[in-house]
């Protein structure tokens, strides 16, 4: 049988506020990192882009993602092939 006790609105709001803070922090970090790290580079430095980029090391076994050889100190956006 489900618990039919009323929702504690203050506790609920505090919970939602904490959750909002967590997501804001994640968003702030993602925005900062996106200014210097290519958004297509995964944690293993593999390129997940579905388009060509001069920072892709294409000398790798078939069916593997290309290794990203781009520097995180460069503006990666100019490397994308249109």
Order of alpha helices (4+ residues) and beta strands (2+ residues): alpha-beta-beta
